[in-house]
Amino acid sequence: MPAPKRSFTSRPAGCFTPLQYDQYHRFAPGVVLIRQQVHTPQPMIYVRLQMETEYLLVGDVVWNSKNLDQLTGRPLLTSWGLKEDRQIQGQQIEFL
């Protein structure tokens, strides 16, 4: 049996209003959005479950956990191409 067809709404993207917030936004109980200072506007997402398990989805701060373990960002050429602020990115990696 084929999988059911899924699609996004037919409304144009211009119908949606971007969420505006400063550094933190309580999105739902146990879910907080944290503004990143990288090349994309996507947030980090902190989640705390009822059993008190915590997760931090770091978005586009790093490419993989090795970057966090070794306190390194993306390759210099890639970072330049993305117009990243390497100092701010380094501070975020150190914090994480």
Biopython code that builds the backbone (N, CA, C, O; Angstrom):
import numpy as np
from Bio.PDB.StructureBuilder import StructureBuilder

atoms = [
    (1, "MET", "N", (0.844, -1.176, 0.000)),
    (1, "MET", "CA", (0.000, 0.000, 0.000)),
    (1, "MET", "C", (0.893, 1.243, 0.000)),
    (1, "MET", "O", (1.783, 1.345, 0.845)),
    (2, "PRO", "N", (0.689, 2.177, -0.905)),
    (2, "PRO", "CA", (1.530, 3.372, -0.966)),
    (2, "PRO", "C", (1.318, 4.267, 0.257)),
    (2, "PRO", "O", (0.239, 4.299, 0.850)),
    (3, "ALA", "N", (2.377, 4.986, 0.611)),
    (3, "ALA", "CA", (2.298, 5.914, 1.740)),
    (3, "ALA", "C", (1.345, 7.051, 1.393)),
    (3, "ALA", "O", (1.250, 7.448, 0.232)),
    (4, "PRO", "N", (0.631, 7.582, 2.400)),
    (4, "PRO", "CA", (-0.274, 8.679, 2.109)),
    (4, "PRO", "C", (0.498, 9.910, 1.639)),
    (4, "PRO", "O", (1.601, 10.188, 2.111)),
    (5, "LYS", "N", (-0.097, 10.630, 0.713)),
    (5, "LYS", "CA", (0.532, 11.827, 0.173)),
    (5, "LYS", "C", (0.442, 12.948, 1.205)),
    (5, "LYS", "O", (-0.625, 13.206, 1.760)),
    (6, "ARG", "N", (1.562, 13.606, 1.454)),
    (6, "ARG", "CA", (1.598, 14.714, 2.400)),
    (6, "ARG", "C", (2.074, 15.953, 1.664)),
    (6, "ARG", "O", (2.907, 15.880, 0.761)),
    (7, "SER", "N", (1.541, 17.065, 2.058)),
    (7, "SER", "CA", (1.968, 18.305, 1.418)),
    (7, "SER", "C", (1.810, 19.465, 2.384)),
    (7, "SER", "O", (1.098, 19.371, 3.384)),
    (8, "PHE", "N", (2.483, 20.557, 2.069)),
    (8, "PHE", "CA", (2.343, 21.768, 2.848)),
    (8, "PHE", "C", (1.093, 22.502, 2.395)),
    (8, "PHE", "O", (0.513, 22.192, 1.354)),
    (9, "THR", "N", (0.699, 23.461, 3.180)),
    (9, "THR", "CA", (-0.454, 24.271, 2.822)),
    (9, "THR", "C", (-0.204, 24.989, 1.498)),
    (9, "THR", "O", (0.941, 25.236, 1.120)),
    (10, "SER", "N", (-1.268, 25.314, 0.812)),
    (10, "SER", "CA", (-1.123, 26.016, -0.464)),
    (10, "SER", "C", (-0.991, 27.526, -0.259)),
    (10, "SER", "O", (-0.817, 28.270, -1.224)),
    (11, "ARG", "N", (-1.074, 27.978, 0.995)),
    (11, "ARG", "CA", (-0.921, 29.412, 1.257)),
    (11, "ARG", "C", (0.503, 29.836, 0.932)),
    (11, "ARG", "O", (1.443, 29.102, 1.236)),
    (12, "PRO", "N", (0.684, 31.004, 0.320)),
    (12, "PRO", "CA", (2.038, 31.475, 0.034)),
    (12, "PRO", "C", (2.779, 31.802, 1.329)),
    (12, "PRO", "O", (2.163, 32.181, 2.325)),
    (13, "ALA", "N", (4.089, 31.655, 1.309)),
    (13, "ALA", "CA", (4.911, 31.897, 2.497)),
    (13, "ALA", "C", (4.715, 33.303, 3.046)),
    (13, "ALA", "O", (4.889, 33.516, 4.246)),
    (14, "GLY", "N", (4.360, 34.260, 2.208)),
    (14, "GLY", "CA", (4.144, 35.625, 2.652)),
    (14, "GLY", "C", (2.978, 35.781, 3.618)),
    (14, "GLY", "O", (2.843, 36.823, 4.258)),
    (15, "CYS", "N", (2.139, 34.765, 3.731)),
    (15, "CYS", "CA", (0.995, 34.819, 4.649)),
    (15, "CYS", "C", (1.405, 34.560, 6.096)),
    (15, "CYS", "O", (0.623, 34.806, 7.014)),
    (16, "PHE", "N", (2.611, 34.072, 6.303)),
    (16, "PHE", "CA", (3.075, 33.760, 7.641)),
    (16, "PHE", "C", (3.911, 34.914, 8.177)),
    (16, "PHE", "O", (4.685, 35.520, 7.436)),
    (17, "THR", "N", (3.761, 35.214, 9.447)),
    (17, "THR", "CA", (4.528, 36.282, 10.085)),
    (17, "THR", "C", (5.648, 35.656, 10.894)),
    (17, "THR", "O", (5.378, 34.807, 11.743)),
    (18, "PRO", "N", (6.902, 36.046, 10.662)),
    (18, "PRO", "CA", (8.004, 35.495, 11.455)),
    (18, "PRO", "C", (7.851, 35.851, 12.931)),
    (18, "PRO", "O", (7.399, 36.945, 13.270)),
    (19, "LEU", "N", (8.224, 34.937, 13.786)),
    (19, "LEU", "CA", (8.169, 35.156, 15.227)),
    (19, "LEU", "C", (9.276, 36.121, 15.622)),
    (19, "LEU", "O", (10.442, 35.892, 15.299)),
    (20, "GLN", "N", (8.928, 37.181, 16.308)),
    (20, "GLN", "CA", (9.902, 38.177, 16.752)),
    (20, "GLN", "C", (10.151, 38.002, 18.252)),
    (20, "GLN", "O", (9.205, 37.984, 19.039)),
    (21, "TYR", "N", (11.403, 37.875, 18.644)),
    (21, "TYR", "CA", (11.763, 37.795, 20.063)),
    (21, "TYR", "C", (13.219, 38.184, 20.207)),
    (21, "TYR", "O", (13.979, 38.156, 19.238)),
    (22, "ASP", "N", (13.609, 38.552, 21.434)),
    (22, "ASP", "CA", (14.988, 38.972, 21.668)),
    (22, "ASP", "C", (15.901, 37.752, 21.779)),
    (22, "ASP", "O", (16.250, 37.159, 20.759)),
    (23, "GLN", "N", (16.291, 37.367, 22.982)),
    (23, "GLN", "CA", (17.226, 36.257, 23.157)),
    (23, "GLN", "C", (16.514, 34.915, 23.383)),
    (23, "GLN", "O", (16.948, 33.883, 22.869)),
    (24, "TYR", "N", (15.406, 34.939, 24.165)),
    (24, "TYR", "CA", (14.705, 33.709, 24.524)),
    (24, "TYR", "C", (13.208, 33.887, 24.278)),
    (24, "TYR", "O", (12.676, 34.989, 24.406)),
    (25, "HIS", "N", (12.537, 32.792, 23.923)),
    (25, "HIS", "CA", (11.088, 32.829, 23.749)),
    (25, "HIS", "C", (10.507, 31.520, 24.269)),
    (25, "HIS", "O", (10.823, 30.443, 23.764)),
    (26, "ARG", "N", (9.657, 31.627, 25.282)),
    (26, "ARG", "CA", (8.972, 30.430, 25.791)),
    (26, "ARG", "C", (7.893, 30.062, 24.789)),
    (26, "ARG", "O", (6.865, 30.731, 24.684)),
    (27, "PHE", "N", (8.141, 29.004, 24.066)),
    (27, "PHE", "CA", (7.265, 28.595, 22.969)),
    (27, "PHE", "C", (6.082, 27.781, 23.463)),
    (27, "PHE", "O", (4.961, 27.937, 22.979)),
    (28, "ALA", "N", (6.342, 26.909, 24.435)),
    (28, "ALA", "CA", (5.324, 26.025, 25.007)),
    (28, "ALA", "C", (5.876, 25.533, 26.337)),
    (28, "ALA", "O", (7.068, 25.702, 26.593)),
    (29, "PRO", "N", (5.048, 24.926, 27.201)),
    (29, "PRO", "CA", (5.592, 24.400, 28.451)),
    (29, "PRO", "C", (6.762, 23.441, 28.189)),
    (29, "PRO", "O", (6.611, 22.444, 27.484)),
    (30, "GLY", "N", (7.909, 23.753, 28.756)),
    (30, "GLY", "CA", (9.087, 22.913, 28.591)),
    (30, "GLY", "C", (9.845, 23.125, 27.295)),
    (30, "GLY", "O", (10.787, 22.384, 27.017)),
    (31, "VAL", "N", (9.465, 24.118, 26.487)),
    (31, "VAL", "CA", (10.132, 24.373, 25.204)),
    (31, "VAL", "C", (10.489, 25.862, 25.113)),
    (31, "VAL", "O", (9.620, 26.730, 25.195)),
    (32, "VAL", "N", (11.786, 26.134, 24.943)),
    (32, "VAL", "CA", (12.264, 27.509, 24.836)),
    (32, "VAL", "C", (13.088, 27.649, 23.561)),
    (32, "VAL", "O", (13.954, 26.821, 23.279)),
    (33, "LEU", "N", (12.814, 28.699, 22.795)),
    (33, "LEU", "CA", (13.621, 29.026, 21.616)),
    (33, "LEU", "C", (14.723, 29.971, 22.058)),
    (33, "LEU", "O", (14.480, 30.898, 22.831)),
    (34, "ILE", "N", (15.946, 29.735, 21.567)),
    (34, "ILE", "CA", (17.101, 30.557, 21.913)),
    (34, "ILE", "C", (17.684, 31.103, 20.624)),
    (34, "ILE", "O", (18.083, 30.339, 19.745)),
    (35, "ARG", "N", (17.733, 32.417, 20.507)),
    (35, "ARG", "CA", (18.246, 33.050, 19.286)),
    (35, "ARG", "C", (19.728, 32.737, 19.120)),
    (35, "ARG", "O", (20.505, 32.823, 20.071)),
    (36, "GLN", "N", (20.109, 32.371, 17.890)),
    (36, "GLN", "CA", (21.509, 32.129, 17.529)),
    (36, "GLN", "C", (22.071, 33.360, 16.840)),
    (36, "GLN", "O", (21.324, 34.177, 16.302)),
    (37, "GLN", "N", (23.369, 33.487, 16.859)),
    (37, "GLN", "CA", (24.042, 34.577, 16.161)),
    (37, "GLN", "C", (24.868, 34.005, 15.010)),
    (37, "GLN", "O", (26.056, 34.301, 14.883)),
    (38, "VAL", "N", (24.238, 33.193, 14.181)),
    (38, "VAL", "CA", (24.921, 32.612, 13.034)),
    (38, "VAL", "C", (24.250, 33.087, 11.752)),
    (38, "VAL", "O", (23.389, 33.965, 11.798)),
    (39, "HIS", "N", (24.622, 32.530, 10.629)),
    (39, "HIS", "CA", (24.170, 33.037, 9.337)),
    (39, "HIS", "C", (22.707, 32.772, 9.017)),
    (39, "HIS", "O", (22.171, 33.370, 8.083)),
    (40, "THR", "N", (22.049, 31.898, 9.760)),
    (40, "THR", "CA", (20.638, 31.628, 9.495)),
    (40, "THR", "C", (19.807, 32.042, 10.704)),
    (40, "THR", "O", (20.321, 32.048, 11.823)),
    (41, "PRO", "N", (18.550, 32.385, 10.509)),
    (41, "PRO", "CA", (17.731, 32.853, 11.630)),
    (41, "PRO", "C", (17.120, 31.748, 12.484)),
    (41, "PRO", "O", (16.319, 32.043, 13.371)),
    (42, "GLN", "N", (17.469, 30.504, 12.249)),
    (42, "GLN", "CA", (16.859, 29.420, 13.022)),
    (42, "GLN", "C", (17.364, 29.432, 14.464)),
    (42, "GLN", "O", (18.535, 29.725, 14.707)),
    (43, "PRO", "N", (16.493, 29.117, 15.420)),
    (43, "PRO", "CA", (16.899, 29.138, 16.826)),
    (43, "PRO", "C", (17.463, 27.798, 17.280)),
    (43, "PRO", "O", (17.289, 26.772, 16.623)),
    (44, "MET", "N", (18.145, 27.837, 18.426)),
    (44, "MET", "CA", (18.400, 26.605, 19.156)),
    (44, "MET", "C", (17.101, 26.327, 19.909)),
    (44, "MET", "O", (16.360, 27.254, 20.235)),
    (45, "ILE", "N", (16.829, 25.066, 20.183)),
    (45, "ILE", "CA", (15.588, 24.719, 20.876)),
    (45, "ILE", "C", (15.935, 23.899, 22.115)),
    (45, "ILE", "O", (16.551, 22.837, 22.023)),
    (46, "TYR", "N", (15.527, 24.413, 23.274)),
    (46, "TYR", "CA", (15.721, 23.713, 24.547)),
    (46, "TYR", "C", (14.406, 23.025, 24.888)),
    (46, "TYR", "O", (13.344, 23.646, 24.848)),
    (47, "VAL", "N", (14.484, 21.734, 25.227)),
    (47, "VAL", "CA", (13.290, 20.960, 25.569)),
    (47, "VAL", "C", (13.540, 20.259, 26.899)),
    (47, "VAL", "O", (14.558, 19.592, 27.084)),
    (48, "ARG", "N", (12.594, 20.420, 27.819)),
    (48, "ARG", "CA", (12.657, 19.690, 29.088)),
    (48, "ARG", "C", (11.381, 18.873, 29.209)),
    (48, "ARG", "O", (10.279, 19.418, 29.273)),
    (49, "LEU", "N", (11.550, 17.551, 29.237)),
    (49, "LEU", "CA", (10.409, 16.645, 29.332)),
    (49, "LEU", "C", (9.909, 16.550, 30.770)),
    (49, "LEU", "O", (10.613, 16.950, 31.696)),
    (50, "GLN", "N", (8.711, 16.031, 30.962)),
    (50, "GLN", "CA", (8.144, 15.898, 32.301)),
    (50, "GLN", "C", (9.023, 15.053, 33.211)),
    (50, "GLN", "O", (9.054, 15.277, 34.421)),
    (51, "MET", "N", (9.742, 14.076, 32.642)),
    (51, "MET", "CA", (10.621, 13.218, 33.445)),
    (51, "MET", "C", (11.946, 13.905, 33.734)),
    (51, "MET", "O", (12.872, 13.290, 34.263)),
    (52, "GLU", "N", (12.030, 15.196, 33.379)),
    (52, "GLU", "CA", (13.182, 16.065, 33.612)),
    (52, "GLU", "C", (14.377, 15.769, 32.712)),
    (52, "GLU", "O", (15.473, 16.267, 32.967)),
    (53, "THR", "N", (14.189, 14.976, 31.673)),
    (53, "THR", "CA", (15.225, 14.797, 30.668)),
    (53, "THR", "C", (15.295, 16.080, 29.851)),
    (53, "THR", "O", (14.266, 16.632, 29.461)),
    (54, "GLU", "N", (16.517, 16.554, 29.593)),
    (54, "GLU", "CA", (16.690, 17.805, 28.862)),
    (54, "GLU", "C", (17.414, 17.565, 27.545)),
    (54, "GLU", "O", (18.300, 16.716, 27.451)),
    (55, "TYR", "N", (17.021, 18.331, 26.527)),
    (55, "TYR", "CA", (17.657, 18.281, 25.216)),
    (55, "TYR", "C", (17.922, 19.708, 24.757)),
    (55, "TYR", "O", (17.153, 20.622, 25.054)),
    (56, "LEU", "N", (19.012, 19.885, 24.036)),
    (56, "LEU", "CA", (19.284, 21.154, 23.389)),
    (56, "LEU", "C", (19.578, 20.861, 21.927)),
    (56, "LEU", "O", (20.598, 20.257, 21.595)),
    (57, "LEU", "N", (18.686, 21.290, 21.067)),
    (57, "LEU", "CA", (18.861, 21.118, 19.623)),
    (57, "LEU", "C", (19.598, 22.360, 19.150)),
    (57, "LEU", "O", (19.028, 23.452, 19.147)),
    (58, "VAL", "N", (20.859, 22.212, 18.748)),
    (58, "VAL", "CA", (21.724, 23.369, 18.521)),
    (58, "VAL", "C", (21.616, 23.959, 17.123)),
    (58, "VAL", "O", (22.329, 24.911, 16.806)),
    (59, "GLY", "N", (20.755, 23.426, 16.292)),
    (59, "GLY", "CA", (20.537, 24.017, 14.977)),
    (59, "GLY", "C", (21.798, 24.058, 14.140)),
    (59, "GLY", "O", (22.446, 23.032, 13.933)),
    (60, "ASP", "N", (22.145, 25.227, 13.664)),
    (60, "ASP", "CA", (23.242, 25.387, 12.719)),
    (60, "ASP", "C", (24.516, 25.949, 13.353)),
    (60, "ASP", "O", (25.387, 26.450, 12.641)),
    (61, "VAL", "N", (24.638, 25.873, 14.682)),
    (61, "VAL", "CA", (25.851, 26.373, 15.332)),
    (61, "VAL", "C", (27.046, 25.534, 14.905)),
    (61, "VAL", "O", (28.107, 26.077, 14.595)),
    (62, "VAL", "N", (26.884, 24.223, 14.887)),
    (62, "VAL", "CA", (27.955, 23.308, 14.466)),
    (62, "VAL", "C", (27.380, 22.271, 13.508)),
    (62, "VAL", "O", (26.164, 22.102, 13.414)),
    (63, "TRP", "N", (28.265, 21.582, 12.804)),
    (63, "TRP", "CA", (27.824, 20.545, 11.875)),
    (63, "TRP", "C", (27.667, 19.198, 12.558)),
    (63, "TRP", "O", (26.824, 18.396, 12.157)),
    (64, "ASN", "N", (28.469, 18.939, 13.587)),
    (64, "ASN", "CA", (28.365, 17.660, 14.289)),
    (64, "ASN", "C", (28.960, 17.785, 15.683)),
    (64, "ASN", "O", (29.559, 18.809, 16.013)),
    (65, "SER", "N", (28.802, 16.754, 16.502)),
    (65, "SER", "CA", (29.264, 16.809, 17.889)),
    (65, "SER", "C", (30.781, 16.916, 17.993)),
    (65, "SER", "O", (31.295, 17.393, 19.005)),
    (66, "LYS", "N", (31.499, 16.484, 16.972)),
    (66, "LYS", "CA", (32.962, 16.597, 16.974)),
    (66, "LYS", "C", (33.374, 18.072, 17.097)),
    (66, "LYS", "O", (34.348, 18.394, 17.777)),
    (67, "ASN", "N", (32.619, 18.968, 16.429)),
    (67, "ASN", "CA", (32.910, 20.395, 16.544)),
    (67, "ASN", "C", (32.788, 20.864, 17.990)),
    (67, "ASN", "O", (33.584, 21.687, 18.442)),
    (68, "LEU", "N", (31.809, 20.354, 18.710)),
    (68, "LEU", "CA", (31.653, 20.730, 20.114)),
    (68, "LEU", "C", (32.758, 20.129, 20.966)),
    (68, "LEU", "O", (33.311, 20.807, 21.832)),
    (69, "ASP", "N", (33.086, 18.860, 20.728)),
    (69, "ASP", "CA", (34.133, 18.191, 21.507)),
    (69, "ASP", "C", (35.487, 18.864, 21.333)),
    (69, "ASP", "O", (36.258, 18.974, 22.286)),
    (70, "GLN", "N", (35.777, 19.319, 20.104)),
    (70, "GLN", "CA", (37.087, 19.906, 19.805)),
    (70, "GLN", "C", (37.067, 21.436, 19.801)),
    (70, "GLN", "O", (38.079, 22.072, 19.506)),
    (71, "LEU", "N", (35.906, 22.027, 20.131)),
    (71, "LEU", "CA", (35.748, 23.488, 20.159)),
    (71, "LEU", "C", (36.194, 24.122, 18.843)),
    (71, "LEU", "O", (36.966, 25.081, 18.833)),
    (72, "THR", "N", (35.695, 23.571, 17.733)),
    (72, "THR", "CA", (36.032, 24.110, 16.415)),
    (72, "THR", "C", (34.766, 24.404, 15.632)),
    (72, "THR", "O", (33.747, 23.732, 15.787)),
    (73, "GLY", "N", (34.850, 25.413, 14.798)),
    (73, "GLY", "CA", (33.731, 25.761, 13.931)),
    (73, "GLY", "C", (33.908, 25.132, 12.565)),
    (73, "GLY", "O", (34.671, 24.183, 12.389)),
    (74, "ARG", "N", (33.194, 25.678, 11.612)),
    (74, "ARG", "CA", (33.305, 25.201, 10.239)),
    (74, "ARG", "C", (34.665, 25.602, 9.665)),
    (74, "ARG", "O", (35.322, 26.489, 10.209)),
    (75, "PRO", "N", (35.096, 24.962, 8.576)),
    (75, "PRO", "CA", (36.344, 25.369, 7.926)),
    (75, "PRO", "C", (36.300, 26.857, 7.571)),
    (75, "PRO", "O", (35.239, 27.392, 7.248)),
    (76, "LEU", "N", (37.446, 27.515, 7.632)),
    (76, "LEU", "CA", (37.539, 28.953, 7.427)),
    (76, "LEU", "C", (36.899, 29.406, 6.114)),
    (76, "LEU", "O", (36.141, 30.376, 6.098)),
    (77, "LEU", "N", (37.196, 28.715, 5.021)),
    (77, "LEU", "CA", (36.647, 29.103, 3.717)),
    (77, "LEU", "C", (35.116, 29.010, 3.711)),
    (77, "LEU", "O", (34.442, 29.887, 3.171)),
    (78, "THR", "N", (34.580, 27.961, 4.305)),
    (78, "THR", "CA", (33.130, 27.802, 4.398)),
    (78, "THR", "C", (32.535, 28.925, 5.232)),
    (78, "THR", "O", (31.522, 29.518, 4.859)),
    (79, "SER", "N", (33.163, 29.211, 6.351)),
    (79, "SER", "CA", (32.694, 30.267, 7.237)),
    (79, "SER", "C", (32.690, 31.622, 6.529)),
    (79, "SER", "O", (31.746, 32.397, 6.681)),
    (80, "TRP", "N", (33.730, 31.908, 5.765)),
    (80, "TRP", "CA", (33.779, 33.161, 4.993)),
    (80, "TRP", "C", (32.642, 33.199, 3.976)),
    (80, "TRP", "O", (31.960, 34.214, 3.833)),
    (81, "GLY", "N", (32.444, 32.089, 3.275)),
    (81, "GLY", "CA", (31.380, 32.035, 2.277)),
    (81, "GLY", "C", (29.996, 32.256, 2.874)),
    (81, "GLY", "O", (29.119, 32.820, 2.220)),
    (82, "LEU", "N", (29.798, 31.814, 4.111)),
    (82, "LEU", "CA", (28.514, 31.994, 4.794)),
    (82, "LEU", "C", (28.427, 33.342, 5.510)),
    (82, "LEU", "O", (27.396, 33.689, 6.086)),
    (83, "LYS", "N", (29.541, 34.102, 5.462)),
    (83, "LYS", "CA", (29.605, 35.420, 6.116)),
    (83, "LYS", "C", (29.315, 35.330, 7.606)),
    (83, "LYS", "O", (28.591, 36.157, 8.161)),
    (84, "GLU", "N", (29.890, 34.312, 8.252)),
    (84, "GLU", "CA", (29.703, 34.118, 9.686)),
    (84, "GLU", "C", (30.645, 35.017, 10.472)),
    (84, "GLU", "O", (31.733, 35.351, 10.003)),
    (85, "ASP", "N", (30.231, 35.397, 11.641)),
    (85, "ASP", "CA", (31.097, 36.088, 12.582)),
    (85, "ASP", "C", (31.782, 34.992, 13.404)),
    (85, "ASP", "O", (31.182, 34.433, 14.322)),
    (86, "ARG", "N", (33.022, 34.695, 13.075)),
    (86, "ARG", "CA", (33.724, 33.566, 13.701)),
    (86, "ARG", "C", (33.931, 33.768, 15.198)),
    (86, "ARG", "O", (33.979, 32.796, 15.951)),
    (87, "GLN", "N", (34.053, 35.002, 15.631)),
    (87, "GLN", "CA", (34.230, 35.256, 17.061)),
    (87, "GLN", "C", (32.957, 34.880, 17.830)),
    (87, "GLN", "O", (33.020, 34.204, 18.857)),
    (88, "ILE", "N", (31.811, 35.324, 17.325)),
    (88, "ILE", "CA", (30.538, 34.986, 17.972)),
    (88, "ILE", "C", (30.288, 33.485, 17.890)),
    (88, "ILE", "O", (29.846, 32.876, 18.865)),
    (89, "GLN", "N", (30.567, 32.886, 16.737)),
    (89, "GLN", "CA", (30.380, 31.445, 16.599)),
    (89, "GLN", "C", (31.261, 30.696, 17.605)),
    (89, "GLN", "O", (30.808, 29.740, 18.235)),
    (90, "GLY", "N", (32.497, 31.120, 17.754)),
    (90, "GLY", "CA", (33.400, 30.490, 18.719)),
    (90, "GLY", "C", (32.884, 30.607, 20.150)),
    (90, "GLY", "O", (32.997, 29.662, 20.931)),
    (91, "GLN", "N", (32.322, 31.757, 20.493)),
    (91, "GLN", "CA", (31.755, 31.945, 21.830)),
    (91, "GLN", "C", (30.577, 31.011, 22.054)),
    (91, "GLN", "O", (30.423, 30.446, 23.137)),
    (92, "GLN", "N", (29.744, 30.849, 21.028)),
    (92, "GLN", "CA", (28.599, 29.940, 21.163)),
    (92, "GLN", "C", (29.059, 28.497, 21.318)),
    (92, "GLN", "O", (28.494, 27.753, 22.120)),
    (93, "ILE", "N", (30.066, 28.092, 20.569)),
    (93, "ILE", "CA", (30.579, 26.729, 20.666)),
    (93, "ILE", "C", (31.171, 26.495, 22.052)),
    (93, "ILE", "O", (30.935, 25.448, 22.655)),
    (94, "GLU", "N", (31.938, 27.461, 22.566)),
    (94, "GLU", "CA", (32.507, 27.325, 23.916)),
    (94, "GLU", "C", (31.406, 27.190, 24.948)),
    (94, "GLU", "O", (31.495, 26.362, 25.855)),
    (95, "PHE", "N", (30.354, 28.010, 24.813)),
    (95, "PHE", "CA", (29.234, 27.952, 25.756)),
    (95, "PHE", "C", (28.574, 26.577, 25.747)),
    (95, "PHE", "O", (28.264, 26.018, 26.799)),
    (96, "LEU", "N", (28.363, 26.037, 24.541)),
    (96, "LEU", "CA", (27.709, 24.735, 24.427)),
    (96, "LEU", "C", (28.594, 23.619, 24.965)),
    (96, "LEU", "O", (28.198, 22.454, 24.946)),
]
sb = StructureBuilder()
sb.init_structure("model")
sb.init_model(0)
sb.init_chain("A")
sb.init_seg("    ")
for serial, (resi, resn, name, xyz) in enumerate(atoms, 1):
    if name == "N":
        sb.init_residue(resn, " ", resi, " ")
    sb.init_atom(name, np.array(xyz, "f"), 0.0, 1.0, " ", f" {name:<3s}", serial, name[0])
structure = sb.get_structure()
